Amino acid sequence: MSFSFAQPWALLLLVPFALYLYRQRKHAPPALTFSRASVVARLSNRRADRVARAPDVLRALLILLLIIAAAGPRTGVSMIDFNAEGIGIVLALDISSSMLAEDFTENRLAVAKQQVKHFVQGREYDRIGLVAFAGEALTQVPITVDYDVIFQAVDQLQAGTGMLEDGTAIGTAIATAANRLRRVPGESKVMILMTDGENNRGEIDPLTAARAAAAFGIRIYTIGIGTEGVAPIPVASGPFGLQYANLPVHIDDELLEDIAVTTGGRYFRATTPSALDSVYAQIDRLEKSDVQVSRYQQYTPRYLPILLLAILVLVTEASLRASRWGRVP
C-alpha cells in the first residue's frame, strides 16, 4: 500500500505558509499584554509566554492541516500498464446436485473449487473468466485479471440450492464460455470444463458447441470429476443434517473425450484431487500471446481525519483567544 496526494499541486501553498511563519516570528511583539494584572501575578514569565503564544501556534497548525487536507491524501496503488504473456481462460464448473457426492475426502464440488482456486493462484497474467452450469449456464465472472474477484465468486458457488435449474447442460456451458472467449485477443484461448455427469439438459448439442468453439480457436480441456460405480449422494435433509444414499454415478467419458479431441484439447479423468495437476502442466506449455495488462485499485481518501483534527485545533484556538489567558489587542 502506497501513500500519495490526489491534488499534489495544493502543497505549493506550503511556500506562502513558510513565509507567513517567518513573518510572524520576525515581527512578533516584544511584550505580552494581559487583560488583568492579577493574571500576570499568578504566572511565571515562562508560563505566560507559552500561554500567550499558544493561539498563534494553533493558528499555524490549523493552516498546515488545511493545506494537507486540500492536497487530498490517500492510500492505495495506482494503475499499472505493462506488456506480458498470457492466455485467455474460461473455467466452466458443474454445480449440479450430483456434485455433492462424497466420493472424495469432501464432496466433489468442494474439491473442484479448491483445485480451481489453486489453479488461478498459479496464474500471473492470464485473463480468466468463470462460468457455472447445471441445467443452464451462467457467467459468474467475465474475463478479467482481477483474480480476487474470481476467488470470491468460487467461494460463493453452491450445488443443489436452486441457484440454477438442476441437471447437466454441457452444450450450453460450452456455448456460454466460448462466447466469452471468442472476443479475447491472442492466439491461446482455453476452456476448462469440469463435470461429473452426462449431458441431459439444454437445447445445444455439446459436439456442435465444441465445433463452434474450435472455429474460434478455442481448445477445450474436459475433466470428469468423481469415481465410477456408486457414490454417497445427499437425498434428503433431516433434523440431524443431510441424509445420504449410495447411488449409481456415471460420467460420459466418451462425450467428454470427443469434445476435447474436436478442439485440440485433452480429456482427463479426476478420480483424486491430485489428478488435476496434469491439466495445469498442459496449459503451461501452450503458446502464450502478448497482452496489455491494466490493473486498478481504488484509492481510499484519508483527508477526513485531518479535517476533524483541524476543527479541534480551531475550537481550541478560539477558546484560548476568548479566555482570560488570551492576548488582547
N, C-alpha and C positions, 0 to 999 in steps of 0.2 A: 504494500500500500504506500502510495506516494502522497506528498503534500504539495499543493500548488494554489495559485490565485486565479479566479475567473476573470478579474479585471486588474491585471498587474500594473496597468498604467496609473491606477489610483495611488500607487505607492510613491509616485513623483511628488505627491503632496507632502512627503516627509522632508523635502528640501525647504519649502517655506516654514514648515513646522520647526526645523532646526534653527532657522533664522529667528523665529519667534522666541525660542528658548534662549538664544544668545542675547536678544534684545531685552528680555525680561531680567536676565541675570546682570547685564551690564547697567541697566537703568533702574535697578532695584532701589527703593527709597532707603536712605541711611538710617532712618529711625522708624519705630513702630508706635502707632497711636492707638490707645485703647479708650473705650467709651467711659470707663470708670477707673479712678485712681486705685480703688481697692483691688482691682484685678492685678495691677502691677505689683501691689504689695504682697499678693499671695503667690506670685510666680517668680521663680528664679529667672535670670536673664536667658539661660539656655532653653529652658522650657517655653518661655514666652516666644522666643524666636521660632521654635519648631511649630508651635500652635499657629502663630501668625502666618507662617509660610505654607501651612497645610492646604488652604484653599487654592493657592496658586499651583501647588504641585498636583492637586487633584484635577484642576482645570487642564493642565498639560497632559495628564494621563487620559483624561476624557477625550481630548483631541486625538491623541495617538490611537486609542481604541476605535474611534470613529473612522479614522483613516484605514486601519487594518480591516474593519468590517466592510468598508466600501470597496476594498480590493477583492472581496469575495473569497475568503479562504475555503478550501475544500480538500477532501481526501478522495483518492481513487486512482485509477490507472487510465491514462489516455489511450486513444485508439492507436493500434499498431497495424501498419500495412507492410506486407513483405511478400516476396515470391517464395513458394515452397512446392514440394512434390506431394501429391495426394491422390486419393481415389474417391470416387463417388460411391457411397454405400447406402443401401436401404436394408434395414433389418425387419423382416416380416415374421412376427411371432404369433403362434396359435394360442389363443386364450379360451378355447372351448372347455366345457366342463370335464372332458376326459383328461385334460392336463392336470387335474387334481389327483390323478392316480399316483399312488405312493409306491412305485417300484424302484425308487432311488432312496437315499437316506432321507430326502424330503420329497414333496410332490414334484411332478415334472415341471410345472411352471416355475416353482421356486428355484429349481436347479437351472432352468433355462435363463431366468432373469439374472442369476449370479454370473452365468457364463457370458451373457450379453454385456453386463457391466464390466466384467474382466476384459472382454474383447475391446470395448470402447476405451478403457483405460490404457490399452496398448497402442491406441492411435495417437497421432500428433497433429497432422494437418489434413486428415481425410475429412471429407464432407459426409455427414451421416444423418440419415433420417430413420424414423421408426413408424412401422405400420402394425397395428394389432388386428387380428382377424379371428372370426369364429364362423357363424353362419353368414356374416357380412364382414367387410373390411373397413377400417377407419384409420386415417393418418393421425398418429399421435404427435409426432414431431416432424415438421418439414426438414428438408436438407439444411444442415447447419454445422458450424464448427464450435458451437457452444455446447460442449459435452455435459455440462452441469444440467442443462435442460433435459437432455436425454436420460441422465441418471434419475432425475425426479420423475419423469414420465414412466420409466421402467418400474420404479418403486410403486407407482400407483396402479399398475396393471393387476387385475384380479380375474380369475376364471369362474364361470358359473354363477355370476352375480347379476345377470341381466344387463351388463354393460353393452353387450352385443347379443343379437339373436344367436342361440346355440346352434352348433353344427360345425362343419369344416368346409369352407368355401375357398379352396386352394386357388382356383382360377381367378376369382375376384381379388384375392390377396395379391396375386402376381400382377394383375392389371393395375391395381391401385399403386403398388410400389413402382412399377415400370413407368407410370405416368409421372411420378416424381423424378425418377432417374433420367428420363429422356431429355430433360431440359438442362441437365448438369453438363457443363463444358468439360472437355478432356476425353482421353481415349479409354480410360479404365472406368467402367461402370459395373458395379457388383450388387447383386441381390442375394441376401442370405435368408432363406425361408426355412423356418423351424416348425415342424408339426408332428403330431403323434397319431394321426388318423388317416382317413380316406376322404376324398372329395365327395361330399354328399349334399352340398348346398350351392346356391349361386347359379346364375344363368350363363356364366362364361366357362367354356371348356379349358381346363388347365393347359393342355398342349397347344391349343390355339393361342392362349395368352403367352405361353412360352415362346412360340414362334414370333409373335409380335414384339416381344422383348428382345429377342435375338436380332430383329431387324433394326433396332435402335442401338445395337452394340452392347447389350446388357448380358452379362454372364450370371447365371443363377446357380448358387450353391445350395442344394437342398439337404436338410438334416432331419432324419427320422429319430424322434426322441422317445425312448422307452424300450422295454423288453418285449419279447414276443410271447404269446400264450395267454396267461391270466395275470391280473394285477388288482390290488385292493383299490377300489374306487368308491368315493362317498356316494351313498344313495339316499340318505335322509339325515335330517338334523334333529337330534333329540335333546332331552334335558341335560345329558352328560356330554354333549358335543356331537360331532359328525359320526354317523354310523356307516361302516364300510362293508363292502361285499366283494368277493373275488370274482371278477367278471372277465370274460374274454376280451382281449385287445388285439387290434390288427393295424399294421401300418402298410400302406400301399407302396412297398419298396419299388415295384416296377414302374409305377407312375412317377414317383419322385426321381428315379434314375433317368427316365425318359425326358423329364423336364430339364434336368441338369445337362444331359448329353445334347439336347436340342440347342442349348445356348452356349455350349462350350465350357460348362462348369463341371462340377462333380457332385456325386451323392455320397453322403456319409451317414452311417447308422450309429447313433449315440446311445449305446446301452449303459454307459457310465459317464459321469460328468467330464472326466478327463478325455473322453473320445473327441471332444470338440477342438482340442488343441491342434489337430492336423488341419482344420479349416483355416486357422489363423496363419499357419505356415504357408498354405497355398496362396492366400491373399497377399501376403508379404512379398511373394515372388512375382506378382503381377507388374506389368509395366506401368509406372506412375507418370502422371502428367503434371506439368507446371500449373499451379493455381495461384491466384491472388488471394491472400488471406487477410481479412479485416476483423479485428477483434475489438469489441467495445466493452466498456464498463461504465456504468452510470456514476457520476460524481456525487458525493454526499456533501452538501454545503455545511460549513462549520461557523458561519458568522453569528448565528443566534446566541450562543453563549457569550460571545464578545459584546454583543449589543446589550444583553442583560447585565453584564459587568459594567458597561458604560452607564447604564441607567442607575445602577447602585452608586457609582462614583459621582454622578450628577446630583443625586439626592444627598449624598454625604457632604459634597461641596456646598450645596445650598443651605444645608442645616448648619454647617460651620459658619458660613458668612452671616446667617441670621441670628446666631447665638451671641452670647456675651463674650465668647472667645474670639469672635471675628474681628477683622480690621475695619475700621470705619474711615471714611474719607476725611 
